[in-house]
Amino acid sequence: MSTTLADALAELAALEDPKARAVNERHGDAHGVNLSKLRALAKRIGTDPELAGELYDSGDVAGQLLGILVAKPRALDADDLDRMLRSTQSAKAHDWLVAYLVKKSPLAEELRLRWLDDADPDARAAAWSLTSARVAKDPDGLDLDGLLDRIERELVAAPAREQWAMNETLAQIGIHHAALRDRAIAIGEHLQVLADYPTPPNCTSPFAPLWIAEMVRRQG
């Protein structure tokens, strides 16, 4: 028997933990559901494109996360994914939507180009995340010098989520493209974006020059 929207939301409500909500809200996610328990619920429900759409349209933060996990990427067209991106209710939903649905869609490149110059900074952030993936895995056809030009112009003033994704593209260019490594490092050194980001011991700094140097060291 299929899980209904009401059933799914009731199960999510039963998993609500005030302590988890307090932690999640500090990171832009207004829900109190442990993500391991949410994933277990998604696994039990299984792929359900109809329920996924209903959960996303519910506007419930945990519901949107569950909706992403039970969705079928190839069942969603470009307009579906665009609408979902613009209606995300949390930082985690934005990240999961891009990682679990858009990147797995055959329409990823179409959406990357569609969002790269969008008026919405969250759409641009998604485009830069998709660009980072292409830089690392499928760079043919990309104007890497042009991307560096744009990063150099826009990185400092970009809104936080877009800045983070754009900075990732800068690092990926330096990591994977030796001919442009010195320029990528120089841009990072000049702009100093995320230079002071608090990084725990044994973790890689998101400051592009340090990130590039560490990943190249590991490759070597």
FENWO-V554398 format. One record per residue. RES is the residue in three letters. SS is DSSP state (~ for helix, > for strand, _ for the rest). PHI is phi in degrees with one decimal (NA if undefined). PSI is psi in radians with two decimals (* if undefined). Layout:
res:RES ss:SS phi:PHI psi:PSI
res:RES ss:SS phi:PHI psi:PSI
//
This chain:
res:MET ss:_ phi:NA psi:2.31
res:SER ss:_ phi:-68.8 psi:2.58
res:THR ss:_ phi:-78.6 psi:2.26
res:THR ss:_ phi:-86.5 psi:2.88
res:LEU ss:~ phi:-58.5 psi:-0.79
res:ALA ss:~ phi:-60.8 psi:-0.72
res:ASP ss:~ phi:-62.9 psi:-0.79
res:ALA ss:~ phi:-63.5 psi:-0.78
res:LEU ss:~ phi:-66.5 psi:-0.61
res:ALA ss:~ phi:-66.1 psi:-0.71
res:GLU ss:~ phi:-66.3 psi:-0.67
res:LEU ss:~ phi:-64.8 psi:-0.72
res:ALA ss:~ phi:-62.1 psi:-0.64
res:ALA ss:~ phi:-69.0 psi:-0.41
res:LEU ss:_ phi:-87.6 psi:-0.09
res:GLU ss:_ phi:-60.5 psi:2.27
res:ASP ss:_ phi:-127.1 psi:2.04
res:PRO ss:~ phi:-56.8 psi:-0.61
res:LYS ss:~ phi:-68.3 psi:-0.72
res:ALA ss:~ phi:-64.9 psi:-0.67
res:ARG ss:~ phi:-61.0 psi:-0.75
res:ALA ss:~ phi:-60.3 psi:-0.71
res:VAL ss:~ phi:-68.0 psi:-0.83
res:ASN ss:~ phi:-63.6 psi:-0.69
res:GLU ss:~ phi:-62.7 psi:-0.50
res:ARG ss:_ phi:-68.0 psi:-0.30
res:HIS ss:_ phi:-110.6 psi:0.30
res:GLY ss:_ phi:84.1 psi:0.37
res:ASP ss:_ phi:-127.7 psi:1.75
res:ALA ss:_ phi:-84.1 psi:1.20
res:HIS ss:_ phi:-151.9 psi:2.86
res:GLY ss:_ phi:-124.1 psi:0.55
res:VAL ss:_ phi:-99.2 psi:2.19
res:ASN ss:_ phi:-59.7 psi:2.28
res:LEU ss:~ phi:-68.6 psi:-0.51
res:SER ss:~ phi:-65.9 psi:-0.69
res:LYS ss:~ phi:-69.8 psi:-0.63
res:LEU ss:~ phi:-64.6 psi:-0.74
res:ARG ss:~ phi:-64.7 psi:-0.66
res:ALA ss:~ phi:-63.7 psi:-0.70
res:LEU ss:~ phi:-63.1 psi:-0.76
res:ALA ss:~ phi:-61.5 psi:-0.70
res:LYS ss:~ phi:-64.4 psi:-0.68
res:ARG ss:~ phi:-67.7 psi:-0.68
res:ILE ss:~ phi:-69.1 psi:-0.74
res:GLY ss:_ phi:81.6 psi:3.11
res:THR ss:_ phi:-65.3 psi:2.23
res:ASP ss:_ phi:-151.3 psi:1.50
res:PRO ss:~ phi:-56.7 psi:-0.66
res:GLU ss:~ phi:-66.1 psi:-0.83
res:LEU ss:~ phi:-63.5 psi:-0.66
res:ALA ss:~ phi:-57.1 psi:-0.80
res:GLY ss:~ phi:-64.2 psi:-0.71
res:GLU ss:~ phi:-65.0 psi:-0.72
res:LEU ss:~ phi:-63.4 psi:-0.72
res:TYR ss:~ phi:-66.8 psi:-0.72
res:ASP ss:~ phi:-73.1 psi:-0.25
res:SER ss:_ phi:-66.9 psi:-0.42
res:GLY ss:_ phi:78.1 psi:-0.06
res:ASP ss:_ phi:-73.3 psi:2.30
res:VAL ss:~ phi:-63.4 psi:-0.92
res:ALA ss:~ phi:-64.0 psi:-0.60
res:GLY ss:~ phi:-61.1 psi:-0.70
res:GLN ss:~ phi:-65.1 psi:-0.70
res:LEU ss:~ phi:-62.6 psi:-0.77
res:LEU ss:~ phi:-63.7 psi:-0.69
res:GLY ss:~ phi:-59.3 psi:-0.70
res:ILE ss:~ phi:-62.5 psi:-0.73
res:LEU ss:~ phi:-70.6 psi:-0.47
res:VAL ss:~ phi:-101.5 psi:0.06
res:ALA ss:_ phi:-77.2 psi:2.87
res:LYS ss:_ phi:-116.9 psi:1.90
res:PRO ss:~ phi:-51.5 psi:-0.73
res:ARG ss:~ phi:-76.4 psi:-0.13
res:ALA ss:~ phi:-86.6 psi:-0.07
res:LEU ss:_ phi:-107.8 psi:2.25
res:ASP ss:_ phi:-88.6 psi:3.10
res:ALA ss:~ phi:-60.7 psi:-0.69
res:ASP ss:~ phi:-68.4 psi:-0.62
res:ASP ss:~ phi:-59.7 psi:-0.86
res:LEU ss:~ phi:-67.5 psi:-0.63
res:ASP ss:~ phi:-64.5 psi:-0.78
res:ARG ss:~ phi:-63.2 psi:-0.73
res:MET ss:~ phi:-63.7 psi:-0.75
res:LEU ss:~ phi:-58.8 psi:-0.73
res:ARG ss:~ phi:-77.6 psi:-0.17
res:SER ss:_ phi:-112.4 psi:0.21
res:THR ss:_ phi:-62.0 psi:2.46
res:GLN ss:_ phi:-106.7 psi:0.09
res:SER ss:_ phi:-158.3 psi:2.82
res:ALA ss:~ phi:-63.0 psi:-0.72
res:LYS ss:~ phi:-64.8 psi:-0.70
res:ALA ss:~ phi:-62.7 psi:-0.68
res:HIS ss:~ phi:-60.5 psi:-0.86
res:ASP ss:~ phi:-64.6 psi:-0.78
res:TRP ss:~ phi:-67.2 psi:-0.68
res:LEU ss:~ phi:-57.9 psi:-0.81
res:VAL ss:~ phi:-66.6 psi:-0.81
res:ALA ss:~ phi:-72.9 psi:-0.71
res:TYR ss:~ phi:-96.7 psi:-0.40
res:LEU ss:~ phi:-115.3 psi:-0.95
res:VAL ss:~ phi:-67.0 psi:-0.83
res:LYS ss:_ phi:-64.8 psi:-0.40
res:LYS ss:_ phi:-93.8 psi:-0.01
res:SER ss:_ phi:-89.3 psi:2.51
res:PRO ss:_ phi:-67.0 psi:-0.12
res:LEU ss:_ phi:-98.4 psi:0.19
res:ALA ss:~ phi:-58.1 psi:-0.77
res:GLU ss:~ phi:-69.4 psi:-0.68
res:GLU ss:~ phi:-58.6 psi:-0.75
res:LEU ss:~ phi:-72.9 psi:-0.61
res:ARG ss:~ phi:-57.0 psi:-0.83
res:LEU ss:~ phi:-69.3 psi:-0.63
res:ARG ss:~ phi:-65.2 psi:-0.64
res:TRP ss:~ phi:-93.5 psi:-0.26
res:LEU ss:_ phi:-62.2 psi:-0.55
res:ASP ss:_ phi:-116.3 psi:0.44
res:ASP ss:_ phi:-68.7 psi:2.68
res:ALA ss:_ phi:-71.0 psi:-0.39
res:ASP ss:_ phi:-87.5 psi:2.08
res:PRO ss:~ phi:-63.6 psi:-0.46
res:ASP ss:~ phi:-70.7 psi:-0.60
res:ALA ss:~ phi:-66.9 psi:-0.73
res:ARG ss:~ phi:-64.1 psi:-0.65
res:ALA ss:~ phi:-60.1 psi:-0.74
res:ALA ss:~ phi:-61.9 psi:-0.71
res:ALA ss:~ phi:-62.6 psi:-0.73
res:TRP ss:~ phi:-67.9 psi:-0.61
res:SER ss:~ phi:-63.3 psi:-0.73
res:LEU ss:~ phi:-66.0 psi:-0.62
res:THR ss:~ phi:-66.0 psi:-0.71
res:SER ss:~ phi:-57.5 psi:-0.75
res:ALA ss:~ phi:-63.8 psi:-0.71
res:ARG ss:~ phi:-67.9 psi:-0.70
res:VAL ss:~ phi:-55.9 psi:-0.73
res:ALA ss:~ phi:-79.3 psi:-0.61
res:LYS ss:~ phi:-116.2 psi:-0.45
res:ASP ss:_ phi:-150.4 psi:1.13
res:PRO ss:_ phi:-79.6 psi:-0.16
res:ASP ss:_ phi:-57.8 psi:2.26
res:GLY ss:_ phi:93.0 psi:-0.22
res:LEU ss:_ phi:-81.7 psi:2.45
res:ASP ss:_ phi:-89.7 psi:1.52
res:LEU ss:~ phi:-65.4 psi:-0.68
res:ASP ss:~ phi:-63.0 psi:-0.70
res:GLY ss:~ phi:-64.7 psi:-0.67
res:LEU ss:~ phi:-62.7 psi:-0.73
res:LEU ss:~ phi:-64.0 psi:-0.68
res:ASP ss:~ phi:-57.9 psi:-0.82
res:ARG ss:~ phi:-67.0 psi:-0.75
res:ILE ss:~ phi:-58.6 psi:-0.76
res:GLU ss:~ phi:-62.0 psi:-0.63
res:ARG ss:~ phi:-75.8 psi:-0.67
res:GLU ss:~ phi:-111.3 psi:-0.27
res:LEU ss:_ phi:-60.4 psi:-0.80
res:VAL ss:_ phi:-61.9 psi:-0.74
res:ALA ss:_ phi:-89.7 psi:-0.07
res:ALA ss:_ phi:-67.5 psi:2.51
res:PRO ss:_ phi:-57.3 psi:2.76
res:ALA ss:~ phi:-54.0 psi:-0.87
res:ARG ss:~ phi:-66.9 psi:-0.72
res:GLU ss:~ phi:-66.4 psi:-0.72
res:GLN ss:~ phi:-59.9 psi:-0.75
res:TRP ss:~ phi:-61.6 psi:-0.81
res:ALA ss:~ phi:-68.5 psi:-0.68
res:MET ss:~ phi:-65.3 psi:-0.70
res:ASN ss:~ phi:-62.8 psi:-0.63
res:GLU ss:~ phi:-62.9 psi:-0.71
res:THR ss:~ phi:-62.2 psi:-0.75
res:LEU ss:~ phi:-56.1 psi:-0.83
res:ALA ss:~ phi:-64.7 psi:-0.74
res:GLN ss:~ phi:-64.9 psi:-0.62
res:ILE ss:~ phi:-62.5 psi:-0.80
res:GLY ss:~ phi:-65.4 psi:-0.62
res:ILE ss:~ phi:-71.8 psi:-0.77
res:HIS ss:~ phi:-100.5 psi:-0.14
res:HIS ss:_ phi:-131.8 psi:1.62
res:ALA ss:~ phi:-58.6 psi:-0.59
res:ALA ss:~ phi:-66.0 psi:-0.41
res:LEU ss:~ phi:-108.0 psi:0.09
res:ARG ss:~ phi:-61.8 psi:-0.82
res:ASP ss:~ phi:-62.3 psi:-0.68
res:ARG ss:~ phi:-67.8 psi:-0.73
res:ALA ss:~ phi:-61.4 psi:-0.75
res:ILE ss:~ phi:-64.8 psi:-0.73
res:ALA ss:~ phi:-63.2 psi:-0.69
res:ILE ss:~ phi:-63.3 psi:-0.79
res:GLY ss:~ phi:-61.8 psi:-0.75
res:GLU ss:~ phi:-64.0 psi:-0.70
res:HIS ss:~ phi:-69.1 psi:-0.76
res:LEU ss:~ phi:-82.2 psi:-0.51
res:GLN ss:_ phi:60.8 psi:0.43
res:VAL ss:_ phi:-71.3 psi:2.21
res:LEU ss:_ phi:68.4 psi:0.28
res:ALA ss:_ phi:-62.6 psi:-0.56
res:ASP ss:_ phi:-102.2 psi:0.27
res:TYR ss:_ phi:-64.8 psi:2.24
res:PRO ss:_ phi:-66.4 psi:2.04
res:THR ss:_ phi:-118.1 psi:2.11
res:PRO ss:_ phi:-62.4 psi:2.73
res:PRO ss:_ phi:-56.1 psi:2.52
res:ASN ss:_ phi:69.7 psi:0.20
res:CYS ss:_ phi:-111.4 psi:2.68
res:THR ss:_ phi:-85.0 psi:2.30
res:SER ss:_ phi:-66.3 psi:2.50
res:PRO ss:_ phi:-79.9 psi:-0.07
res:PHE ss:_ phi:-64.8 psi:2.07
res:ALA ss:~ phi:-52.1 psi:-0.82
res:PRO ss:~ phi:-59.3 psi:-0.71
res:LEU ss:~ phi:-71.6 psi:-0.70
res:TRP ss:~ phi:-60.6 psi:-0.84
res:ILE ss:~ phi:-60.6 psi:-0.86
res:ALA ss:~ phi:-59.2 psi:-0.75
res:GLU ss:~ phi:-67.0 psi:-0.76
res:MET ss:~ phi:-70.2 psi:-0.64
res:VAL ss:~ phi:-65.8 psi:-0.69
res:ARG ss:~ phi:-59.2 psi:-0.76
res:ARG ss:~ phi:-65.7 psi:-0.66
res:GLN ss:~ phi:-66.0 psi:-0.60
res:GLY ss:_ phi:-75.3 psi:*
//
